Amino acid sequence: MKINTIKQFNGLSRYDQWASGWAEKDNVDIFSYVSAVCNPEDSLLFCRLLFPDFFVRDGAVCLSAKYDSEIFFFMVE
């Protein structure tokens, strides 16, 4: 049984341009693209976007990178 987690992508211009350069286009896929084009740092940074750090205070959940205790204190008073 195949389980699709995300609908098939269409209109990925950078990927389509890259894939069109291959003689056997059926043998390349998004995994080939990531392996050939993306740097490991790109993947790590993207993971940080998908899985950010959070700060929880007084029942509020904030992005840790944007949390400012002075602004938060002002907002809850």
HUBELFEN-V914658 format. One record per pair of residues at least 4 apart in sequence whose ideal C-beta (glycine too) atoms are under 8 Angstrom apart, sorted by the first residue. I is the first residue (numbers start at 0). J is the second residue. D is the distance in Angstrom with one decimal. If there is no record, write none. Layout:
i-><I,I>
j-><J,J>
d-><D,D>
//
This chain:
i-><3,8,8,10,11,12,13,14,14,14,15,16,17,17,17,18,18,18,19,21,21,23,26,27,27,28,29,30,31,32,32,33,33,37,37,38,39,40,41,42,43,44,45,46,47,51,51,51,52,52,52,53,53,53,53,54,54,54,54,54,55,55,55,56,56,56,57,59,59,61,61,61,62,66,67,68,69,70,71,72>
j-><7,14,29,15,15,16,17,18,29,32,19,20,32,35,36,24,27,32,24,26,27,27,31,31,32,32,33,34,35,36,37,37,42,41,42,42,43,44,45,46,47,48,49,50,51,62,63,64,62,63,64,60,61,62,63,60,61,62,63,66,59,60,61,61,66,71,75,71,75,65,66,71,66,71,71,72,73,74,75,76>
d-><7.7,7.7,7.7,7.8,5.8,6.2,6.4,6.0,6.9,5.5,6.2,7.5,5.9,7.5,6.5,5.7,5.2,7.2,7.0,7.1,5.1,7.6,7.8,4.4,7.0,7.3,6.3,6.3,6.0,5.5,7.6,4.7,7.5,4.5,6.0,7.6,6.4,6.2,6.3,6.4,6.7,7.0,6.6,5.8,6.4,5.6,6.9,6.8,7.6,3.9,7.0,5.4,6.7,6.5,5.7,7.7,5.0,7.5,4.6,4.2,7.0,5.4,7.7,7.2,7.9,6.3,5.7,7.4,7.6,6.5,4.5,7.0,6.7,6.7,6.4,6.1,6.6,6.4,6.5,6.5>
//
